[in-house]
Amino acid sequence: MRSLGLVLLGVAVVLTAGAGWLRPSLAFAGLATLGLAVAALGVVITFRVRANPVGALLAWAGAIVVFLAARDVYYRVWLDDPTAVPLDLRVVAFLNESGWWLLAAVALLLLHFPDGTLPSRRWKLVPPLVVVLALAQQGFGMAPREPFTEPMQDLPHPWGPPSDVVNVLSYAVNIGLVVAFLAAGVSLVLRFRRASDPVRAQLKWLAFAGLAATAYPVVCLAEIVVTGRSGVVATVFGVVTIIALFCSVGVAMLRHDLYDVDRVLADTISYTIVLLVLIGAYALAALTLGIVVGQDSPAAAAGATAVCAVLLAPLKKRLQRVVDRRLFPRTKAALQAIEDLQHRVHTQAAQPEELEEALRTALKDPTLRVGLLIPASTGFVDTQGVPVADTGLVPITLGGTQIGVLSSSTTTPAVLRIVATAAASLVEVSRLRGELAAALREVEASRTRLVQAGDAERKRLERDLHDGAQQRLVSLGMAMRLAQRQLPTGDIDVHALLDQGVAELATAIAELRQIAHGLRPTSLDDGLHNALAALTNKLPVPVTLEIMDEPLADDITVTAYFVAAEAITNAAKHARASAITVRVTQQEDAVNVVVKDDGCGGADPRAGGGLAGLADRVAALGGSLRLHSKPGLGTTIQAVLPCAS
């Protein structure tokens, strides 16, 4: 759609600008293309921005352009051959001043731009007055004292010249229409003063088209100075100016935050002033050198061009600074605040985390937030770790990689994009510092959890030994002592007592083996694959094992076993999975343990849980544990364990 719009725009510029030297049919094609494009834009705005007459007024203006083009082509066909098409002079008289309806449509558009309402109740009589004046102008135009508008200027008037009173009223209506149009422009100024930032951004887009219209006489003068007459360049620029007006309305209504309108306005003003100065410098230099070396001498033109070339760069730079300071001081203040903070950070007088507060002060925007993309977090967080809402976000990138965001409900995205580019280095420093601080906090928390887990494990071993094997061994020792005392008297069944002692001893050995298995499963002596196979044989969920054949170091093997065992147990007990896959591979200097299930997902690695313990066990080896568990999409646990290559 955007490419089609550009093609239509180019066709309209070429054909419409060439109306003076192309055939009438091609001129009509250009005007019709322009009018249809404007009308289509109005229809799009009507459907996209409901209950707003701006779109309908824009479509009406486009329809008027098409009508005027068709009228002129019809007239020219009749003039070439009066028998080709029918034409009544009364119709020519009636449509003589119909071009004023385009001015009326633009005036009504300006009065209701951009929110579809009038600036205040005091303006409620202006729209009907514009319509009445346009109707009166068309009525008085049916019997003018002047010739009809081109190309019908040679035709006679069917109703003769008007009376003096009618002529005076005609001039009054004409002046009234011009005053109404100027009043519509004044209404935009009044609306701008009372508007919020988004509405001001929309009005600035319309001001851009106004600057283009202001620059039109400058372009005409430049062409006259260079070529001696006003021709193609001025015509093309005039057509582009008209198109710019309607395009500015479209951009303002549909995507006013597409570009930084302040930047566009500043560049336009700067280049317009530079153009004026260069035209004056060229004319003065050409006149002076023409007197010295001759008016038609190539040296005069070359010298004047050289003077303009020397003036261009310093003049443009100085003007740009002045215009920037006057047009958007808050953006300039934000960039200056970033520069000052960078200097203070360099001299250790400030911290990069002060960026958010500095930007809030410079932009006068208390809603502005600076979000950092830290791997340990699930989204964007500020320097205190508080999540940043994902509304109105402008990405901050460095080297093509996103490192953070700027968020604001007041400052426009176009301004935020400029600030984001300038603040990228400070955000990267803050992000790295935040990532390092988070890693240190996690190391400290992991160390605390490891100590707590060690204490809990020692207490469990002490309790299991005391309540299990120790009690059985004590009971066995007491039975043996009793047998020793009663053996001489023959009052005890030695065989039964020995059988009982052997049974107690066997139970104690089994309990000790069970305790030892919790420290290091004896099944690992046969390899990781066999140990996991023995673990999963009796599970109700099918488990697919893809285990590497190469032997691993014992600490890597034990950790991989416990990661897989915990993940398999969780999937079987809590995830309602129908299939589990365990994959253990080695790539370069790391072993990857991946356990994936197709369960309900939504696993929570909360502190004190089994997953948190696994993360601590993996971190103790210098590895990392990652969890991907979106609700309804299953769970994947991946442990990366460093090892010698």
Sequence and secondary structure as in RCSB ss.txt:
>XXXX:A:sequence
MRSLGLVLLGVAVVLTAGAGWLRPSLAFAGLATLGLAVAALGVVITFRVRANPVGALLAWAGAIVVFLAARDVYY
RVWLDDPTAVPLDLRVVAFLNESGWWLLAAVALLLLHFPDGTLPSRRWKLVPPLVVVLALAQQGFGMAPREPFTE
PMQDLPHPWGPPSDVVNVLSYAVNIGLVVAFLAAGVSLVLRFRRASDPVRAQLKWLAFAGLAATAYPVVCLAEIV
VTGRSGVVATVFGVVTIIALFCSVGVAMLRHDLYDVDRVLADTISYTIVLLVLIGAYALAALTLGIVVGQDSPAA
AAGATAVCAVLLAPLKKRLQRVVDRRLFPRTKAALQAIEDLQHRVHTQAAQPEELEEALRTALKDPTLRVGLLIP
ASTGFVDTQGVPVADTGLVPITLGGTQIGVLSSSTTTPAVLRIVATAAASLVEVSRLRGELAAALREVEASRTRL
VQAGDAERKRLERDLHDGAQQRLVSLGMAMRLAQRQLPTGDIDVHALLDQGVAELATAIAELRQIAHGLRPTSLD
DGLHNALAALTNKLPVPVTLEIMDEPLADDITVTAYFVAAEAITNAAKHARASAITVRVTQQEDAVNVVVKDDGC
GGADPRAGGGLAGLADRVAALGGSLRLHSKPGLGTTIQAVLPCAS
>XXXX:A:secstr
 HHHHHHHHHHHHHHHHGGGTS HHHHHHHHHHHHHHHHHHHHHHHHHSTT HHHHHHHHHHHHHHHHHHHHHHH
HHHHH TTTS   HHHHHHTTTTTHHHHHHHHHHHHHTTTSS SSGGGTTHHHHHHHHHHHHHHHTTS SS  ST
TSTTS  TT    HHHHHHHHHHHHHHHHHHHHHHHHHHHHHHH  HHHHHHHHHHHHHHHHHHHHHHHHHHHHH
HHSS  HHHHHHHHHHHHHHHHHHHHHHH TTSS HHHHHHHHHHHHHHHHHHHHHHHHHHHHHHHHH TT HHH
HHHHHHHHHHHHHHHHHHHHHHHHHHH HHHHHHHHHHHHHHHHHHTTSS GGGHHHHHHHHHT TT EEEEE T
TSSSEE TTS B  SSSEEEEEETTEEEEEEE SSS HHHHHHHHHHTHHHHHHHHHHHHHHHHHHHHHHHHHHH
HHHHHHHHHHHHHHIIIIIHHHHHHHHHHHHHHHHHTTTT S HHHHHHHHHHHHHHHHHHHHHHHHHHS GGGG
G HHHHHHHHHTT SS EEEEE SS   HHHHHHHHHHHHHHHHHHHHTS  S EEEEEEEETTEEEEEEEE S 
      TTSHHHHHHHHHHHTT EEEEE  TTS EEEEEEEE   
